Every structure is written in C-alpha cells, then in structure tokens.
Amino acid sequence: MNTLNDIITYVRRIIKSPSDSSISDNLIIDYINRFWILDVDARLQMFDLKTKYSFQCVPGVTQYNMPLYGVGNYPLFIQPGEQEISPYPVYQGFMDPCFVNGIQVPFYVQRDAFFKVWTPYVQALNPAAVGNGTTSYTLMLPYFPALPGHVDITGILASGSTTDPIVGLSLQTNVPLTSLYPGVSLTATGIDNQTMVVTDSGQFLSTNQQIGFLQTSVGSTIQSAGTVNYVTGEVNVVFPDPVAAGTNIQAQSYFFEQGIPRAMLFYNNIITLMPPPDVPYLIETDCYLSPAAFLNTAAAIPFAYMSEYIARGSARKILSDTGDVEQFMFYEPLFKEQETLVWKRSQRQFTASRTGTIFSDLGSQNTTNAYGVGSI
C-alpha cells in the first residue's frame, strides 16, 4: 500500500484507462514525477519538507554551490532499458537561522546589503612582473591569501558533471564563461599590442584545493594557462602569445583576512561565506527539501498521507494534456480538497508557534524584552 504502483493504479482509475493500450505505465510515471518534483514544492511549502542543511567549509573558499540530485534512472516496464531523470537541486532554498560552529550569523538574500558590509574590493598589483618577450612566467604575488574563482551550477552541469569542480590534473575547458566568476586575473600586452587576459577557472587540483587552474580565451576556445596557489601567491602563468618586452604584467585579485565566517549570502543557488574561513567550520542553516524522483515502483513513497494528492495531481496533468475538459472540471474540486487536507498537516505545525513580537523571544534578540524582563 502507498507505493508508486498504487499511485499508478489510482491514476488509471481517475483517467478511466485501466490498461497500457492507451497510456503506458512509463508515461504515467513521467506525469507523477513531473507533478511531484515540479509542482508540489511550488504549490505547498510543507513542514515535512523543511530540514537542515549542513556542511564543512573549506579554508579560503567562500562560495559553495547548492547540491544537486544526481542523474537517476527508473526501469521501463514495456520497453527494455531505463529512463533518465536529469540533475536538479536538492533544496528549494535556504533561510534563517544560520550557524557557524554553533554561532548564529546574519543571513542575506540581497547582494547589495551583503556587500555593503563585505565590499568585494579588487586589489591591483601593477606591475606584478615585466615582460621579456616570452610566454611563461613565475610570479610571487604579495598580499595573499586571495579568494579563489568559482563555477556556478549552470557551468557544472554544462561541463557534464554534478559535483564540485575538482578536476584532477587537467582543466575542463567546456565550462561556459558566463558561469565562471574569476578571483585572480592577470593581464599583459602581447607583441601585437593586443591585451591578453588570464583568469583562474574556478577549478582546483584534486590533491590540493589551494592550487587552482588558470585559463585564457584564444578566439572562441578556452585553453589551460598554468596554476595559481591561493595561499602563497605563487603563480605559474603561460600567456597565449609572448609578452612584449618592457611592458607590465598586471595582477588583480580579492583579498580578505581569513577567520571564522560572520555572515552568509544565498544568491544564484550559491552560498557565500564571509570572511573566508581559516579552518574548516560546521555550517548549518534551515532549508526546504526538494521532493526526490520516484525510482522504484515497489518502494513506499516518502509521505503516505500524500498518495491520493499525488495521484489526483498527476491525473489532473494528464486530463489537461488530453483535453478532457469535462473530466478535468469534475475532478478539480476533489484535487483541491486533497491539497487542502495535505496543507492542513503543515498548517497545524506552523500555527503551533506564535508570531514573534517585541515582548516575546525573537531569534535576533536576547531573552529579555525592552523592559529588561524575561520573555513572556
């Protein structure tokens, strides 16, 4: 009872299609997954999907991508093989409270407010070196450690990966430039008087995350251009063309004193911590979990009380696509009834806590009110 197979059976009863002759189980599962993954979390913010997200931050690294469900497959019943479910975010979004090693820190979702406190000032070093007519240079940049570059979720997916951009000994050049946020940049003038730009790629050495790969654009292609050590400031750069003799090589990067993070920003599916951590810290914050796809027809669904709601929502999609308006309108009140019943469970939980006031204990205040008396 309350397995994916049960939901399929219930969907067939609603759409009046008892066999595979008109609609296959595979297609019904597709409708179920689309309703469960795409619609439920948008229609309802259920208390049962509220959870905690935690991770250990990396020294010197300030930006962290929101995790993804990996590529999943579920069996096809009629035809041999499997159907693929592409990666999608594990969490719908993050919210207060946020903790760093148990210390509560401010949470931001607007970049302007966050960067008014933690201004991303670019420090320029000119010259970092002087060209001598060659392409390869070893530089020791002062003021390091510096902030590393970052590849966002879109770029990671475009590169064919679902994990952080730790790539071993080679640079993945299929990451779109629009998904790259460099932290270190080097510019120089070539022998043809054209400006050459080399930036870090947001990708790290698998054996040492303090060493990042440099890259440069040559026409419409991206190619490797050396490495940068974000801690020591050692840069081994290879420009695409010889640097004109006697011209300056300029370096630009972001510098912040490392320490325990004091603020968190959630923006563009990225968590940003400032200042950069000096050692690993435990980061914790509240979030809403995205429903996971159904991959096993015999497994019980996560929340049994939602079985009929999922079935009616999936059947509703089928009826709307087939244009069966009469059946759609007949079952719409029953779907709304199930949605109300499902929401009622979360509503009871949310209303168990009263709204905070100046006379009650708020998350951003201490345990006394404005009159110095303990919370009532």
Buried (B, 14 or more C-beta within 10 A) or exposed (E): EBBBBBBBBBBBEBBEBEEBEEBBBBEBBBBBBBBBBBBBBEBBBBBBBBEEBEBEBBBBBBBBBBBBBEEBEBBBBEEEEEBEBEBBBBBBBBBEEBBBBEEEBBBBEEEEEBBEEBEBEEEEBEEBBEBEEEBEBEBEBEEBBBBBBBBBBBBBBBBEBBEBBEBEEEBBBEBBEEBBBBBBBBBBBBEEEEEBBBBBBBBBBEEEBBBBBBBBBEEEEBBBBBBBBBBEBBBBBBBBBBBBEEBBBBBBBBBBEBEBBBBBBBEBBBBBBBBBBBEEBEBBBBBBBBBBBBBEBEEEBBBEEBBBBBBBBBBBBBBEEBEBEEBBEEBBEBBEEBBEEBBEBBEEEEEEEEEEEEEEBBEEEEEEBEEEEEBE
